[in-house]
Amino acid sequence: MLNQIKQYFTYFFVGTLLATSIAQAETYDLQFANPTYDEAAGTFCVTMQIKGIEGEDEFRIGAHTFFFNYNTECINSANYTSINFDPDDECELFPGFFNETYPEPSFFADQLTGDANVTSSFLSPATGCRLIGNEWEDIGEICFNVVDPLLSTGLCFDAVNTVVNQEENAIGADGEVEKHTQGSFACYDEALSSAPVDTDEDGLTDEEEEALGTDPNLADTDGDGLSDFEEAEGPTDPTNEDSDGDGLNDGEELTEYDTDPINEDSDGDGVNDGQEIADETDPNNEDSDEDGVNDGQEADNGTDPNNEDTDSDGLTDSEELEEGTDGTNEDSDDDGINDGDEVAQDSDPLSNDTDGDGVLDGIENDQGDTDEDGTPNILDPDDDDDGVLTADEDTNGDGNPANDDWDDDGIPDYLDGEITGLNDATNALSISIAPNPIQDSMNVQVEVSTDGPLTLSLFDVKGALILKSELNNKEVVNISTTDLVAGVYFVSIYQNGKVIAQQKVTKQ
């Protein structure tokens, strides 16, 4: 009953209103205003507005439908928020009796075609309660998700289907109120973001190049074979052709040598990549010749980093370091035997007289094993096994036993087992060592016919002094040999600084 009364008074009021103020249709304009693009959120919003044109009377809006279209390749997923012409927009249709409001507007959008509309019905579709003048009035806000901001929005009103005040529902003194007349409908058909300018087409915008300090007119500012974009994406400096300062430009390092363009020494061997390329070594292998010595150390040592045996002596450069020999000299001790052969036969590559007998290794190496005792001359301090060390058969005292031939038989005394090299015939010497072979100790007795203190020295086969003891003529001296390792030794007796006797002993 109350609704019927409301409707009656509404029609009564509308009839009076139309007769006095809106009997004639008015012209209206529509536009999309306040465009807002939130790039971070990926959203675009715009306000739909309406106004009357200049020079015409104000008018009211009743039932209405606003149709519009948009480009779904640019914007989509439209949603609508009413600002006016909704239930909050209340006006008094009959003073002192009741108020009237717009119903909740409906919104529809086809996400495939981009066709959309906002519709609001009203109890009296031709009347309405909001007065429209020649100032823009907000209708509602439409928001979209942005698909491609570089395309145009295509946002335009559909004049064919847009209606304000539907004439078939109109009432008035003359029995009909026409729809309001369409004026200007303004589109918002623009791209949300302009395409960035990339003058040199290197993949970086001119703005980005300005920030980087690169030339927007050159795709490869530093001329290193890498585009500015590649360098900006990677670790290298697009304004420096050689980012790590190793003598190779960044493009060469990445595309030709596969080295690290921001590490001057890619393999960490102490030689920078540019120098390795110049030396023809491998900048990605710290030991190019695989000899156990890295390229940097070889450079310091003067050896060839591309040759595992620089001096071709049979020892690798690494083995030479272990032996302490010169990797650039095949014969480190200049004895006529190369280092590799000396190591192989257990002679000393750093001594030209391994057994210290006064005869150079190079000479003894050609002699083999004179006394056939299983120890070659180069390692044997008593080459002829006559009980006298080779060094002590230097009777002329010139430091070279090779030129001493006491009996003039053409055989040097140190190789002549019949000659001891002891040329002091006045000594009437006898020496006794027992037991021989020895075990924990030995008894030594020496008898001489000359005066002077006597000294006993015990040497190993390499001529190294093992022990030394003073003794008296004809005295029996007990020498402990517990600490001696099994092998051959030589007992030498000295008087007045000269060797007067030698005898070989064996420790079991």
C-alpha positions, 0 to 999 in steps of 0.5 A: 500500500505504501509503495502504491502511495509512493508511486502515486505521489511520485508520478504526481510530482514528476508530472508537475516537475516535467511541466515546469522544468524538464518538458524539453530534452537537453543536450549532454556531453560524456567524457573519460577523465582523470586517467591514472596508470599505476605501472607497478601495480599494472592497473589503469583507472579512468572516471566517466563524467557527464555535463550539460552544454553551455547555453542550455538549462540544467536538467535531471537524469532518470533511468540511463545506460552508458555503453562504451568499448575498450581494447582488450589487448591493451586493458582488460578485467574491467570493474566499476565503482559508482560515484554518483547516481546510486543509492547514496544519491538521495533527493526529496521528490515530495517535500515532507512526505518521502525521498527517492534514490537511484537504485544500485547501478549494474555493470557488465563487461565482455572481457573478450570483445571489450563491450561494457555498460553501466545501467541505472533504473529509476522509479520515474525513468524520465526524471531523476533527482540529480541536477546536471549543469554545464560543469562535469559531474562524476558518474563512476570510476572504471579500473582495468588490468593492463595487458600491454601499455604500449597499445592504445586503450580504445576507450570510447563511448557507444553512441548508438546504445547510450541512452539517458531518459528512456522515452518509452517510460517517460511521462509529462504534461504532453504525455511524452518526454524525449530522451536527452540529446547526445552532444559530444562523446570524448574517447580516451584512445591513447597508449598508457606508455610510450615505446622507449627510444633505442636509437642504436637498437642495442636493446637499451633505451636511450634513457638507460644508456644515459644512466650507464654512461654509454653512447645511445648512438653506438650499439657497442660503445667501447668497441669490444665486440659485445653490445652495450646491452650484453655488457649491461646484463653481464658483469663487464663494463660497457664503457671499457673494452678491457674490464679486467685490464689483462690486455684482452678485450671483453669480447675476445675473452667471452667469445674466443678464449672463454676466459673470465673478462672480470678476472685478469688471471682466469686460471690463477697461475700468476700470469694474466690472460693477455700474457698467456695468449702472447706466450701461447699458454692456456689461460684456463689451465694453470699448468699448461704443460701438465708438468706439475709446475704452474705457468707463473712459477715456470715464468719465475724459474725461466722454464718453458710452460709449454714443455714439461722438460725444458732442458731435455735432460730427462727430468720434468721441470717439476722433478728438477724442482724436487731435486733442486737442479736447474730446470734450464740446464741439462747438466746442473753440476757441469760434470758431463752427465745430464741431470736425468742420468745422474738421478737414474744412477743415483749419482748427485746431479748437484755435485761433479764428484758424487763420491768425493774421491777427487775424480769428476763424475764425468770421468768415473761414469765412463769407467764402470766398476773397476773393482767389480764390487757392485759399486760403480766408480762414480759412487765408490770412494775406493775404486780399485778396492785396495783399501786406500780411498781414491782421494788418498791415492793422490800422491802428488797432492794436486787434488787429482788422483787421475794423474798419479801413477806410482809404478808408471804402468799407465794405470792411475794408482786409484785404479791399480789395485796393486798400488796403495798410493802410500809412498812413505816407504820408511814407515814399516807400517802394520794395521790390525782390525778384528773382527772383520766383518764387524758387528757391535765393535772392532779392535784396531791396532797400528804399529809404525816406525815413525814418531807423531800422533796417530788418528783413526777416521772411519768413512762410508763408501761415499767418503762421508766421515762417520767417526774419528778417534786418537790412538797411540802406536801399538795401542789396541783401541776398541771402537763401538760400531753398534750404530753403524748400518750394514755395509762397507766402510774404510778405516784410514790412519793419519800421521802428521796430517797424511794418510799412512794406511787404509783398510776396508771393513764390512759391517754385518 
